[in-house]
Amino acid sequence: MKYFEKKINNFVNSIGIFSSSLIILMISITFLVATFRYAFNMGNIAIQESIIYLHSFIFLMGSAYTLQNDMHVRIDILYNYLGENKKRLINLFGTLLLLFPTFIVIIITSFNYVTSSFLLLESSKEAGGLPLVYILKSFILLMAVLMILQGASQFIKYKK
């Protein structure tokens, strides 16, 4: 089990680091879009949409990394005052009763949405937009799978 936990953590960690490194690229593109729009009165829909794609990728692929590093928003009114054993039990049952069911439902409900987009090779409805909307939508499924994998790793960790 320790091997499984370590492999998942390494995989999620590498995706999280890659995702967070894209923030600099997204900020740079946003700066260029604003500069070209307001300084030169020029715009490009594909470049503007690439910001949306990067933003989506960063948040969806980085969510498991955030879980791994215990950085998700949590209501800490009581949690901070609990002992380590009670925190471990809350995390264990939260993973089992909230995280797993939520992301299983996300996989089930988004599967047809994503596959139909792939079958249609869905592209942007904007003239000059990016032709890869189906890739963007696939991040939804990938995020859910990564969260379940990281949840399994967390479950192993808290079960000890």
C-alpha positions in Angstrom: 0.0 0.0 0.0 2.9 2.4 0.8 4.2 1.8 -2.8 0.8 2.7 -4.2 0.5 5.8 -2.1 4.0 7.0 -3.1 3.4 6.4 -6.8 0.2 8.4 -6.7 1.8 11.2 -4.7 4.7 11.4 -7.1 2.4 11.4 -10.2 0.0 14.1 -8.7 3.0 16.1 -7.5 4.5 16.2 -11.0 1.2 17.3 -12.6 0.7 19.9 -9.9 4.2 21.4 -10.4 3.7 21.4 -14.2 0.3 23.1 -13.8 1.6 25.7 -11.4 4.4 26.5 -13.8 1.8 27.4 -16.5 0.6 30.3 -14.3 3.6 32.4 -15.5 2.7 31.6 -19.2 -1.0 32.5 -18.6 0.0 35.8 -16.9 2.3 36.7 -19.8 -0.3 35.9 -22.4 -2.9 38.0 -20.5 -0.5 40.9 -20.4 0.2 40.6 -24.1 -3.5 40.4 -25.0 -4.3 43.5 -22.9 -1.2 45.4 -24.3 -2.1 44.6 -27.9 -5.8 45.4 -27.4 -5.4 48.7 -25.7 -2.1 50.0 -27.1 -2.4 48.8 -30.7 -6.2 48.1 -31.0 -5.4 44.5 -32.1 -7.0 41.3 -30.9 -6.9 37.6 -31.5 -9.7 35.3 -30.4 -7.5 32.2 -30.4 -4.9 33.8 -28.1 -7.7 35.0 -25.8 -9.2 31.5 -25.7 -5.8 30.1 -24.9 -6.0 32.0 -21.6 -9.2 30.2 -20.8 -7.7 26.8 -21.7 -4.6 27.5 -19.5 -6.8 28.7 -16.6 -9.0 25.6 -16.9 -6.0 23.3 -17.1 -4.2 24.9 -14.1 -7.3 24.7 -11.8 -8.6 21.3 -12.9 -5.2 19.5 -13.0 -3.9 21.3 -10.0 -6.8 20.4 -7.7 -5.4 17.0 -6.8 -2.1 18.6 -6.0 -3.9 21.1 -3.7 -5.6 18.1 -1.9 -2.3 16.4 -1.6 -0.7 19.4 0.1 -3.8 20.0 2.3 -4.4 23.4 0.8 -8.1 23.2 0.0 -10.4 25.7 1.7 -11.7 24.2 4.9 -13.9 25.6 7.6 -11.4 25.5 10.4 -13.6 26.8 13.2 -13.5 23.4 15.1 -10.9 21.5 13.1 -8.0 23.6 14.4 -8.9 22.8 18.0 -9.2 19.0 17.5 -6.5 16.5 18.3 -4.5 14.7 15.6 -6.6 11.5 15.9 -9.9 13.3 15.5 -8.5 15.3 12.5 -7.3 12.0 11.0 -10.8 10.5 11.4 -12.5 13.6 9.9 -10.1 13.4 6.9 -10.6 9.6 6.6 -14.4 9.8 6.6 -14.5 13.0 4.6 -12.5 11.2 1.9 -14.6 8.1 2.0 -18.1 9.8 2.3 -17.6 13.1 0.4 -14.7 13.0 -1.9 -15.2 9.6 -3.5 -18.9 9.9 -4.1 -18.6 13.5 -5.5 -16.0 12.6 -8.0 -17.7 9.4 -9.0 -20.8 11.4 -9.8 -18.7 13.9 -11.8 -17.3 11.1 -13.9 -20.7 9.5 -14.5 -22.4 12.8 -15.3 -19.6 14.3 -17.5 -18.7 11.1 -19.4 -21.3 11.6 -22.1 -20.7 15.3 -22.3 -17.0 14.7 -22.9 -17.3 11.8 -25.3 -19.9 13.5 -27.4 -17.6 16.5 -27.7 -14.8 14.2 -28.8 -17.0 12.4 -31.3 -18.0 15.8 -32.8 -14.4 17.1 -32.6 -16.0 20.2 -31.0 -14.3 23.5 -31.7 -14.9 27.1 -30.7 -18.0 28.8 -31.8 -16.0 32.0 -32.3 -14.5 32.8 -35.7 -10.8 32.3 -35.3 -11.2 30.4 -32.0 -9.3 27.3 -31.0 -10.5 24.1 -32.5 -9.8 22.0 -29.4 -12.8 22.4 -27.1 -13.1 18.6 -26.8 -9.6 18.6 -25.3 -10.6 21.3 -22.8 -13.7 19.3 -21.8 -11.6 16.1 -21.2 -9.8 17.9 -18.4 -13.1 17.5 -16.4 -12.8 13.7 -16.5 -9.0 13.8 -15.9 -9.5 16.0 -12.8 -12.1 13.6 -11.4 -9.8 10.6 -11.9 -6.8 12.5 -10.4 -8.9 13.5 -7.4 -10.0 9.9 -6.9 -6.4 8.7 -7.1 -5.3 11.3 -4.7 -8.2 10.5 -2.4 -7.1 6.9 -2.4 -3.6 8.0 -1.4 -5.1 10.2 1.3 -7.3 7.3 2.5 -4.2 5.1 2.8 -2.4 7.8 4.7 -5.2 8.5 7.1 -6.0 4.8 7.6 -2.6 4.2 9.3 
